[in-house]
Amino acid sequence: MMPDLEIYAATVLGAFGATLGLLGTLIAVTVWQGARARVRLARAEAVFGSPVPERPFHG
């Protein structure tokens, strides 16, 4: 059940929409930067090699 917002309905719903928009933008930018970092790391490892030697996990 949603409370009656009367004259504040537009303000509250606008703030809710703005929050969802900003959150969506933040998530999209984070995913985009992660993809860029993965590509840059792969390129650097192709040129310079991996800084950590590959060894089997002993656990």
Predicted model as a PDB file, atoms N, CA, C, CB and O in Angstrom, pLDDT in the B-factor column:
MODEL        1                                                                  
ATOM      1  N   MET A   1       0.832  -1.169   0.000  1.00 70.00           N  
ATOM      2  CA  MET A   1       0.000   0.000   0.000  1.00 70.00           C  
ATOM      3  C   MET A   1       0.887   1.246   0.000  1.00 70.00           C  
ATOM      4  CB  MET A   1      -0.952  -0.010   1.208  1.00 70.00           C  
ATOM      5  O   MET A   1       1.801   1.362   0.816  1.00 70.00           O  
ATOM      6  N   MET A   2       0.618   2.161  -0.903  1.00 71.00           N  
ATOM      7  CA  MET A   2       1.426   3.371  -1.018  1.00 71.00           C  
ATOM      8  C   MET A   2       0.739   4.533  -0.302  1.00 71.00           C  
ATOM      9  CB  MET A   2       1.673   3.721  -2.503  1.00 71.00           C  
ATOM     10  O   MET A   2      -0.464   4.736  -0.467  1.00 71.00           O  
ATOM     11  N   PRO A   3       1.486   5.290   0.484  1.00 77.00           N  
ATOM     12  CA  PRO A   3       0.871   6.424   1.170  1.00 77.00           C  
ATOM     13  C   PRO A   3       0.478   7.514   0.178  1.00 77.00           C  
ATOM     14  CB  PRO A   3       1.826   6.991   2.226  1.00 77.00           C  
ATOM     15  O   PRO A   3       1.062   7.620  -0.900  1.00 77.00           O  
ATOM     16  N   ASP A   4      -0.497   8.309   0.540  1.00 84.00           N  
ATOM     17  CA  ASP A   4      -0.947   9.413  -0.292  1.00 84.00           C  
ATOM     18  C   ASP A   4       0.057  10.558  -0.157  1.00 84.00           C  
ATOM     19  CB  ASP A   4      -2.389   9.872   0.109  1.00 84.00           C  
ATOM     20  O   ASP A   4       0.268  11.073   0.941  1.00 84.00           O  
ATOM     21  N   LEU A   5       0.668  10.951  -1.256  1.00 83.00           N  
ATOM     22  CA  LEU A   5       1.703  11.975  -1.218  1.00 83.00           C  
ATOM     23  C   LEU A   5       1.165  13.381  -1.474  1.00 83.00           C  
ATOM     24  CB  LEU A   5       2.766  11.654  -2.227  1.00 83.00           C  
ATOM     25  O   LEU A   5       1.870  14.368  -1.264  1.00 83.00           O  
ATOM     26  N   GLU A   6      -0.065  13.467  -1.920  1.00 89.00           N  
ATOM     27  CA  GLU A   6      -0.749  14.722  -2.204  1.00 89.00           C  
ATOM     28  C   GLU A   6       0.112  15.644  -3.060  1.00 89.00           C  
ATOM     29  CB  GLU A   6      -1.128  15.420  -0.905  1.00 89.00           C  
ATOM     30  O   GLU A   6       0.465  15.280  -4.182  1.00 89.00           O  
ATOM     31  N   ILE A   7       0.455  16.825  -2.559  1.00 92.00           N  
ATOM     32  CA  ILE A   7       1.147  17.820  -3.383  1.00 92.00           C  
ATOM     33  C   ILE A   7       2.629  17.479  -3.599  1.00 92.00           C  
ATOM     34  CB  ILE A   7       1.028  19.194  -2.737  1.00 92.00           C  
ATOM     35  O   ILE A   7       3.280  18.088  -4.447  1.00 92.00           O  
ATOM     36  N   TYR A   8       3.164  16.517  -2.846  1.00 93.00           N  
ATOM     37  CA  TYR A   8       4.579  16.169  -2.953  1.00 93.00           C  
ATOM     38  C   TYR A   8       4.824  14.988  -3.892  1.00 93.00           C  
ATOM     39  CB  TYR A   8       5.133  15.851  -1.582  1.00 93.00           C  
ATOM     40  O   TYR A   8       5.962  14.542  -4.040  1.00 93.00           O  
ATOM     41  N   ALA A   9       3.790  14.492  -4.511  1.00 91.00           N  
ATOM     42  CA  ALA A   9       3.927  13.303  -5.353  1.00 91.00           C  
ATOM     43  C   ALA A   9       4.933  13.526  -6.477  1.00 91.00           C  
ATOM     44  CB  ALA A   9       2.574  12.911  -5.939  1.00 91.00           C  
ATOM     45  O   ALA A   9       5.794  12.678  -6.710  1.00 91.00           O  
ATOM     46  N   ALA A  10       4.836  14.645  -7.168  1.00 94.00           N  
ATOM     47  CA  ALA A  10       5.757  14.906  -8.280  1.00 94.00           C  
ATOM     48  C   ALA A  10       7.195  15.015  -7.791  1.00 94.00           C  
ATOM     49  CB  ALA A  10       5.357  16.191  -9.016  1.00 94.00           C  
ATOM     50  O   ALA A  10       8.113  14.510  -8.437  1.00 94.00           O  
ATOM     51  N   THR A  11       7.394  15.670  -6.655  1.00 95.00           N  
ATOM     52  CA  THR A  11       8.744  15.835  -6.102  1.00 95.00           C  
ATOM     53  C   THR A  11       9.332  14.493  -5.695  1.00 95.00           C  
ATOM     54  CB  THR A  11       8.720  16.785  -4.895  1.00 95.00           C  
ATOM     55  O   THR A  11      10.479  14.189  -6.021  1.00 95.00           O  
ATOM     56  N   VAL A  12       8.557  13.696  -4.989  1.00 93.00           N  
ATOM     57  CA  VAL A  12       9.046  12.408  -4.511  1.00 93.00           C  
ATOM     58  C   VAL A  12       9.302  11.463  -5.671  1.00 93.00           C  
ATOM     59  CB  VAL A  12       8.050  11.786  -3.535  1.00 93.00           C  
ATOM     60  O   VAL A  12      10.342  10.806  -5.709  1.00 93.00           O  
ATOM     61  N   LEU A  13       8.385  11.383  -6.609  1.00 93.00           N  
ATOM     62  CA  LEU A  13       8.568  10.491  -7.753  1.00 93.00           C  
ATOM     63  C   LEU A  13       9.704  10.973  -8.659  1.00 93.00           C  
ATOM     64  CB  LEU A  13       7.266  10.384  -8.555  1.00 93.00           C  
ATOM     65  O   LEU A  13      10.417  10.159  -9.245  1.00 93.00           O  
ATOM     66  N   GLY A  14       9.874  12.288  -8.774  1.00 97.00           N  
ATOM     67  CA  GLY A  14      10.997  12.830  -9.535  1.00 97.00           C  
ATOM     68  C   GLY A  14      12.335  12.488  -8.900  1.00 97.00           C  
ATOM     69  O   GLY A  14      13.290  12.130  -9.589  1.00 97.00           O  
ATOM     70  N   ALA A  15      12.391  12.602  -7.581  1.00 97.00           N  
ATOM     71  CA  ALA A  15      13.619  12.249  -6.866  1.00 97.00           C  
ATOM     72  C   ALA A  15      13.913  10.760  -7.006  1.00 97.00           C  
ATOM     73  CB  ALA A  15      13.509  12.629  -5.379  1.00 97.00           C  
ATOM     74  O   ALA A  15      15.065  10.356  -7.164  1.00 97.00           O  
ATOM     75  N   PHE A  16      12.860   9.952  -6.946  1.00 96.00           N  
ATOM     76  CA  PHE A  16      13.026   8.511  -7.117  1.00 96.00           C  
ATOM     77  C   PHE A  16      13.559   8.196  -8.521  1.00 96.00           C  
ATOM     78  CB  PHE A  16      11.684   7.780  -6.871  1.00 96.00           C  
ATOM     79  O   PHE A  16      14.477   7.391  -8.678  1.00 96.00           O  
ATOM     80  N   GLY A  17      12.982   8.828  -9.522  1.00 98.00           N  
ATOM     81  CA  GLY A  17      13.444   8.627 -10.896  1.00 98.00           C  
ATOM     82  C   GLY A  17      14.877   9.090 -11.105  1.00 98.00           C  
ATOM     83  O   GLY A  17      15.666   8.424 -11.776  1.00 98.00           O  
ATOM     84  N   ALA A  18      15.206  10.245 -10.520  1.00 98.00           N  
ATOM     85  CA  ALA A  18      16.573  10.758 -10.642  1.00 98.00           C  
ATOM     86  C   ALA A  18      17.571   9.820  -9.975  1.00 98.00           C  
ATOM     87  CB  ALA A  18      16.676  12.161 -10.027  1.00 98.00           C  
ATOM     88  O   ALA A  18      18.662   9.592 -10.499  1.00 98.00           O  
ATOM     89  N   THR A  19      17.199   9.278  -8.823  1.00 98.00           N  
ATOM     90  CA  THR A  19      18.066   8.338  -8.117  1.00 98.00           C  
ATOM     91  C   THR A  19      18.302   7.087  -8.950  1.00 98.00           C  
ATOM     92  CB  THR A  19      17.461   7.962  -6.763  1.00 98.00           C  
ATOM     93  O   THR A  19      19.434   6.616  -9.063  1.00 98.00           O  
ATOM     94  N   LEU A  20      17.240   6.550  -9.532  1.00 98.00           N  
ATOM     95  CA  LEU A  20      17.401   5.360 -10.382  1.00 98.00           C  
ATOM     96  C   LEU A  20      18.257   5.667 -11.611  1.00 98.00           C  
ATOM     97  CB  LEU A  20      16.027   4.828 -10.822  1.00 98.00           C  
ATOM     98  O   LEU A  20      19.075   4.844 -12.022  1.00 98.00           O  
ATOM     99  N   GLY A  21      18.069   6.847 -12.193  1.00 98.00           N  
ATOM    100  CA  GLY A  21      18.881   7.236 -13.342  1.00 98.00           C  
ATOM    101  C   GLY A  21      20.352   7.363 -12.996  1.00 98.00           C  
ATOM    102  O   GLY A  21      21.211   6.881 -13.734  1.00 98.00           O  
ATOM    103  N   LEU A  22      20.645   8.010 -11.876  1.00 98.00           N  
ATOM    104  CA  LEU A  22      22.040   8.152 -11.448  1.00 98.00           C  
ATOM    105  C   LEU A  22      22.668   6.811 -11.092  1.00 98.00           C  
ATOM    106  CB  LEU A  22      22.129   9.090 -10.255  1.00 98.00           C  
ATOM    107  O   LEU A  22      23.830   6.558 -11.411  1.00 98.00           O  
ATOM    108  N   LEU A  23      21.899   5.959 -10.434  1.00 98.00           N  
ATOM    109  CA  LEU A  23      22.409   4.633 -10.091  1.00 98.00           C  
ATOM    110  C   LEU A  23      22.700   3.820 -11.350  1.00 98.00           C  
ATOM    111  CB  LEU A  23      21.406   3.887  -9.199  1.00 98.00           C  
ATOM    112  O   LEU A  23      23.724   3.141 -11.432  1.00 98.00           O  
ATOM    113  N   GLY A  24      21.801   3.892 -12.327  1.00 98.00           N  
ATOM    114  CA  GLY A  24      22.024   3.192 -13.595  1.00 98.00           C  
ATOM    115  C   GLY A  24      23.260   3.713 -14.315  1.00 98.00           C  
ATOM    116  O   GLY A  24      24.034   2.937 -14.875  1.00 98.00           O  
ATOM    117  N   THR A  25      23.443   5.034 -14.296  1.00 98.00           N  
ATOM    118  CA  THR A  25      24.622   5.630 -14.921  1.00 98.00           C  
ATOM    119  C   THR A  25      25.897   5.183 -14.214  1.00 98.00           C  
ATOM    120  CB  THR A  25      24.520   7.161 -14.907  1.00 98.00           C  
ATOM    121  O   THR A  25      26.886   4.858 -14.871  1.00 98.00           O  
ATOM    122  N   LEU A  26      25.885   5.163 -12.902  1.00 98.00           N  
ATOM    123  CA  LEU A  26      27.050   4.723 -12.130  1.00 98.00           C  
ATOM    124  C   LEU A  26      27.402   3.276 -12.453  1.00 98.00           C  
ATOM    125  CB  LEU A  26      26.789   4.879 -10.624  1.00 98.00           C  
ATOM    126  O   LEU A  26      28.576   2.948 -12.628  1.00 98.00           O  
ATOM    127  N   ILE A  27      26.410   2.420 -12.532  1.00 98.00           N  
ATOM    128  CA  ILE A  27      26.652   1.011 -12.861  1.00 98.00           C  
ATOM    129  C   ILE A  27      27.214   0.887 -14.272  1.00 98.00           C  
ATOM    130  CB  ILE A  27      25.352   0.186 -12.728  1.00 98.00           C  
ATOM    131  O   ILE A  27      28.160   0.132 -14.495  1.00 98.00           O  
ATOM    132  N   ALA A  28      26.642   1.618 -15.226  1.00 98.00           N  
ATOM    133  CA  ALA A  28      27.112   1.547 -16.617  1.00 98.00           C  
ATOM    134  C   ALA A  28      28.554   2.026 -16.738  1.00 98.00           C  
ATOM    135  CB  ALA A  28      26.205   2.383 -17.531  1.00 98.00           C  
ATOM    136  O   ALA A  28      29.355   1.402 -17.435  1.00 98.00           O  
ATOM    137  N   VAL A  29      28.892   3.116 -16.076  1.00 98.00           N  
ATOM    138  CA  VAL A  29      30.263   3.642 -16.135  1.00 98.00           C  
ATOM    139  C   VAL A  29      31.234   2.660 -15.484  1.00 98.00           C  
ATOM    140  CB  VAL A  29      30.351   5.025 -15.438  1.00 98.00           C  
ATOM    141  O   VAL A  29      32.340   2.462 -15.987  1.00 98.00           O  
ATOM    142  N   THR A  30      30.838   2.052 -14.387  1.00 98.00           N  
ATOM    143  CA  THR A  30      31.702   1.089 -13.708  1.00 98.00           C  
ATOM    144  C   THR A  30      31.973  -0.127 -14.591  1.00 98.00           C  
ATOM    145  CB  THR A  30      31.070   0.648 -12.382  1.00 98.00           C  
ATOM    146  O   THR A  30      33.110  -0.589 -14.683  1.00 98.00           O  
ATOM    147  N   VAL A  31      30.931  -0.646 -15.240  1.00 98.00           N  
ATOM    148  CA  VAL A  31      31.105  -1.791 -16.142  1.00 98.00           C  
ATOM    149  C   VAL A  31      31.992  -1.399 -17.320  1.00 98.00           C  
ATOM    150  CB  VAL A  31      29.731  -2.307 -16.650  1.00 98.00           C  
ATOM    151  O   VAL A  31      32.862  -2.173 -17.720  1.00 98.00           O  
ATOM    152  N   TRP A  32      31.785  -0.215 -17.878  1.00 98.00           N  
ATOM    153  CA  TRP A  32      32.575   0.256 -19.016  1.00 98.00           C  
ATOM    154  C   TRP A  32      34.048   0.413 -18.624  1.00 98.00           C  
ATOM    155  CB  TRP A  32      32.015   1.595 -19.543  1.00 98.00           C  
ATOM    156  O   TRP A  32      34.931   0.013 -19.382  1.00 98.00           O  
ATOM    157  N   GLN A  33      34.319   0.986 -17.457  1.00 98.00           N  
ATOM    158  CA  GLN A  33      35.707   1.147 -17.016  1.00 98.00           C  
ATOM    159  C   GLN A  33      36.360  -0.202 -16.722  1.00 98.00           C  
ATOM    160  CB  GLN A  33      35.767   2.037 -15.772  1.00 98.00           C  
ATOM    161  O   GLN A  33      37.552  -0.378 -16.973  1.00 98.00           O  
ATOM    162  N   GLY A  34      35.596  -1.149 -16.197  1.00 97.00           N  
ATOM    163  CA  GLY A  34      36.131  -2.488 -15.955  1.00 97.00           C  
ATOM    164  C   GLY A  34      36.527  -3.171 -17.247  1.00 97.00           C  
ATOM    165  O   GLY A  34      37.558  -3.839 -17.314  1.00 97.00           O  
ATOM    166  N   ALA A  35      35.703  -3.003 -18.279  1.00 97.00           N  
ATOM    167  CA  ALA A  35      36.022  -3.592 -19.577  1.00 97.00           C  
ATOM    168  C   ALA A  35      37.279  -2.949 -20.163  1.00 97.00           C  
ATOM    169  CB  ALA A  35      34.836  -3.432 -20.548  1.00 97.00           C  
ATOM    170  O   ALA A  35      38.135  -3.638 -20.717  1.00 97.00           O  
ATOM    171  N   ARG A  36      37.383  -1.635 -20.036  1.00 97.00           N  
ATOM    172  CA  ARG A  36      38.588  -0.945 -20.527  1.00 97.00           C  
ATOM    173  C   ARG A  36      39.827  -1.421 -19.782  1.00 97.00           C  
ATOM    174  CB  ARG A  36      38.439   0.583 -20.377  1.00 97.00           C  
ATOM    175  O   ARG A  36      40.872  -1.632 -20.398  1.00 97.00           O  
ATOM    176  N   ALA A  37      39.730  -1.592 -18.478  1.00 96.00           N  
ATOM    177  CA  ALA A  37      40.875  -2.040 -17.681  1.00 96.00           C  
ATOM    178  C   ALA A  37      41.291  -3.451 -18.075  1.00 96.00           C  
ATOM    179  CB  ALA A  37      40.542  -1.987 -16.183  1.00 96.00           C  
ATOM    180  O   ALA A  37      42.484  -3.751 -18.140  1.00 96.00           O  
ATOM    181  N   ARG A  38      40.299  -4.337 -18.342  1.00 95.00           N  
ATOM    182  CA  ARG A  38      40.631  -5.701 -18.765  1.00 95.00           C  
ATOM    183  C   ARG A  38      41.382  -5.699 -20.095  1.00 95.00           C  
ATOM    184  CB  ARG A  38      39.356  -6.550 -18.883  1.00 95.00           C  
ATOM    185  O   ARG A  38      42.347  -6.443 -20.271  1.00 95.00           O  
ATOM    186  N   VAL A  39      40.933  -4.859 -21.029  1.00 96.00           N  
ATOM    187  CA  VAL A  39      41.603  -4.782 -22.331  1.00 96.00           C  
ATOM    188  C   VAL A  39      43.015  -4.239 -22.164  1.00 96.00           C  
ATOM    189  CB  VAL A  39      40.800  -3.895 -23.309  1.00 96.00           C  
ATOM    190  O   VAL A  39      43.958  -4.769 -22.751  1.00 96.00           O  
ATOM    191  N   ARG A  40      43.165  -3.188 -21.369  1.00 95.00           N  
ATOM    192  CA  ARG A  40      44.499  -2.610 -21.169  1.00 95.00           C  
ATOM    193  C   ARG A  40      45.434  -3.589 -20.474  1.00 95.00           C  
ATOM    194  CB  ARG A  40      44.402  -1.321 -20.355  1.00 95.00           C  
ATOM    195  O   ARG A  40      46.615  -3.660 -20.815  1.00 95.00           O  
ATOM    196  N   LEU A  41      44.926  -4.344 -19.503  1.00 92.00           N  
ATOM    197  CA  LEU A  41      45.744  -5.338 -18.822  1.00 92.00           C  
ATOM    198  C   LEU A  41      46.160  -6.449 -19.785  1.00 92.00           C  
ATOM    199  CB  LEU A  41      44.984  -5.927 -17.626  1.00 92.00           C  
ATOM    200  O   LEU A  41      47.310  -6.888 -19.765  1.00 92.00           O  
ATOM    201  N   ALA A  42      45.240  -6.899 -20.617  1.00 92.00           N  
ATOM    202  CA  ALA A  42      45.575  -7.948 -21.584  1.00 92.00           C  
ATOM    203  C   ALA A  42      46.650  -7.464 -22.557  1.00 92.00           C  
ATOM    204  CB  ALA A  42      44.317  -8.390 -22.360  1.00 92.00           C  
ATOM    205  O   ALA A  42      47.567  -8.211 -22.897  1.00 92.00           O  
ATOM    206  N   ARG A  43      46.532  -6.209 -23.002  1.00 94.00           N  
ATOM    207  CA  ARG A  43      47.556  -5.653 -23.911  1.00 94.00           C  
ATOM    208  C   ARG A  43      48.908  -5.554 -23.217  1.00 94.00           C  
ATOM    209  CB  ARG A  43      47.130  -4.260 -24.424  1.00 94.00           C  
ATOM    210  O   ARG A  43      49.935  -5.894 -23.806  1.00 94.00           O  
ATOM    211  N   ALA A  44      48.917  -5.092 -21.969  1.00 90.00           N  
ATOM    212  CA  ALA A  44      50.175  -4.957 -21.240  1.00 90.00           C  
ATOM    213  C   ALA A  44      50.800  -6.318 -20.986  1.00 90.00           C  
ATOM    214  CB  ALA A  44      49.954  -4.225 -19.917  1.00 90.00           C  
ATOM    215  O   ALA A  44      52.017  -6.471 -21.097  1.00 90.00           O  
ATOM    216  N   GLU A  45      49.981  -7.309 -20.645  1.00 89.00           N  
ATOM    217  CA  GLU A  45      50.528  -8.644 -20.421  1.00 89.00           C  
ATOM    218  C   GLU A  45      51.035  -9.259 -21.717  1.00 89.00           C  
ATOM    219  CB  GLU A  45      49.475  -9.548 -19.790  1.00 89.00           C  
ATOM    220  O   GLU A  45      51.994 -10.031 -21.693  1.00 89.00           O  
ATOM    221  N   ALA A  46      50.420  -8.938 -22.841  1.00 90.00           N  
ATOM    222  CA  ALA A  46      50.898  -9.446 -24.125  1.00 90.00           C  
ATOM    223  C   ALA A  46      52.271  -8.853 -24.468  1.00 90.00           C  
ATOM    224  CB  ALA A  46      49.882  -9.122 -25.239  1.00 90.00           C  
ATOM    225  O   ALA A  46      53.111  -9.525 -25.065  1.00 90.00           O  
ATOM    226  N   VAL A  47      52.485  -7.606 -24.089  1.00 91.00           N  
ATOM    227  CA  VAL A  47      53.751  -6.942 -24.402  1.00 91.00           C  
ATOM    228  C   VAL A  47      54.827  -7.302 -23.380  1.00 91.00           C  
ATOM    229  CB  VAL A  47      53.558  -5.420 -24.449  1.00 91.00           C  
ATOM    230  O   VAL A  47      55.941  -7.669 -23.754  1.00 91.00           O  
ATOM    231  N   PHE A  48      54.498  -7.200 -22.093  1.00 87.00           N  
ATOM    232  CA  PHE A  48      55.500  -7.351 -21.043  1.00 87.00           C  
ATOM    233  C   PHE A  48      55.463  -8.700 -20.340  1.00 87.00           C  
ATOM    234  CB  PHE A  48      55.326  -6.276 -20.036  1.00 87.00           C  
ATOM    235  O   PHE A  48      56.392  -9.029 -19.602  1.00 87.00           O  
ATOM    236  N   GLY A  49      54.442  -9.467 -20.545  1.00 84.00           N  
ATOM    237  CA  GLY A  49      54.286 -10.726 -19.834  1.00 84.00           C  
ATOM    238  C   GLY A  49      53.579 -10.501 -18.507  1.00 84.00           C  
ATOM    239  O   GLY A  49      53.458  -9.371 -18.035  1.00 84.00           O  
ATOM    240  N   SER A  50      53.124 -11.570 -17.928  1.00 80.00           N  
ATOM    241  CA  SER A  50      52.418 -11.478 -16.661  1.00 80.00           C  
ATOM    242  C   SER A  50      53.416 -11.231 -15.534  1.00 80.00           C  
ATOM    243  CB  SER A  50      51.600 -12.761 -16.395  1.00 80.00           C  
ATOM    244  O   SER A  50      54.468 -11.869 -15.504  1.00 80.00           O  
ATOM    245  N   PRO A  51      53.112 -10.316 -14.601  1.00 76.00           N  
ATOM    246  CA  PRO A  51      54.042 -10.053 -13.499  1.00 76.00           C  
ATOM    247  C   PRO A  51      54.077 -11.181 -12.471  1.00 76.00           C  
ATOM    248  CB  PRO A  51      53.669  -8.758 -12.812  1.00 76.00           C  
ATOM    249  O   PRO A  51      55.013 -11.268 -11.676  1.00 76.00           O  
ATOM    250  N   VAL A  52      53.076 -12.029 -12.483  1.00 74.00           N  
ATOM    251  CA  VAL A  52      53.011 -13.134 -11.534  1.00 74.00           C  
ATOM    252  C   VAL A  52      53.236 -14.430 -12.298  1.00 74.00           C  
ATOM    253  CB  VAL A  52      51.644 -13.156 -10.775  1.00 74.00           C  
ATOM    254  O   VAL A  52      52.493 -14.729 -13.233  1.00 74.00           O  
ATOM    255  N   PRO A  53      54.235 -15.196 -11.921  1.00 70.00           N  
ATOM    256  CA  PRO A  53      54.477 -16.446 -12.650  1.00 70.00           C  
ATOM    257  C   PRO A  53      53.318 -17.412 -12.464  1.00 70.00           C  
ATOM    258  CB  PRO A  53      55.787 -17.100 -12.184  1.00 70.00           C  
ATOM    259  O   PRO A  53      52.736 -17.509 -11.384  1.00 70.00           O  
ATOM    260  N   GLU A  54      52.998 -18.119 -13.527  1.00 70.00           N  
ATOM    261  CA  GLU A  54      51.936 -19.118 -13.471  1.00 70.00           C  
ATOM    262  C   GLU A  54      52.450 -20.319 -12.702  1.00 70.00           C  
ATOM    263  CB  GLU A  54      51.463 -19.528 -14.898  1.00 70.00           C  
ATOM    264  O   GLU A  54      53.501 -20.867 -13.034  1.00 70.00           O  
ATOM    265  N   ARG A  55      51.714 -20.735 -11.672  1.00 72.00           N  
ATOM    266  CA  ARG A  55      52.067 -21.952 -10.957  1.00 72.00           C  
ATOM    267  C   ARG A  55      50.789 -22.603 -10.468  1.00 72.00           C  
ATOM    268  CB  ARG A  55      53.034 -21.658  -9.775  1.00 72.00           C  
ATOM    269  O   ARG A  55      49.797 -21.923 -10.203  1.00 72.00           O  
ATOM    270  N   PRO A  56      50.815 -23.878 -10.355  1.00 69.00           N  
ATOM    271  CA  PRO A  56      49.604 -24.574  -9.941  1.00 69.00           C  
ATOM    272  C   PRO A  56      49.232 -24.253  -8.504  1.00 69.00           C  
ATOM    273  CB  PRO A  56      49.777 -26.068 -10.107  1.00 69.00           C  
ATOM    274  O   PRO A  56      50.092 -23.965  -7.671  1.00 69.00           O  
ATOM    275  N   PHE A  57      47.965 -24.308  -8.234  1.00 70.00           N  
ATOM    276  CA  PHE A  57      47.460 -24.056  -6.884  1.00 70.00           C  
ATOM    277  C   PHE A  57      47.688 -25.288  -6.019  1.00 70.00           C  
ATOM    278  CB  PHE A  57      45.954 -23.681  -6.913  1.00 70.00           C  
ATOM    279  O   PHE A  57      47.309 -26.400  -6.385  1.00 70.00           O  
ATOM    280  N   HIS A  58      48.305 -25.072  -4.883  1.00 67.00           N  
ATOM    281  CA  HIS A  58      48.532 -26.171  -3.941  1.00 67.00           C  
ATOM    282  C   HIS A  58      47.702 -25.870  -2.687  1.00 67.00           C  
ATOM    283  CB  HIS A  58      50.078 -26.337  -3.592  1.00 67.00           C  
ATOM    284  O   HIS A  58      48.073 -25.033  -1.864  1.00 67.00           O  
ATOM    285  N   GLY A  59      46.607 -26.549  -2.568  1.00 57.00           N  
ATOM    286  CA  GLY A  59      45.768 -26.246  -1.432  1.00 57.00           C  
ATOM    287  C   GLY A  59      45.189 -27.433  -0.881  1.00 57.00           C  
ATOM    288  O   GLY A  59      44.443 -27.360   0.096  1.00 57.00           O  
TER     289      GLY A  59                                                      
ENDMDL                                                                          
END                                                                             
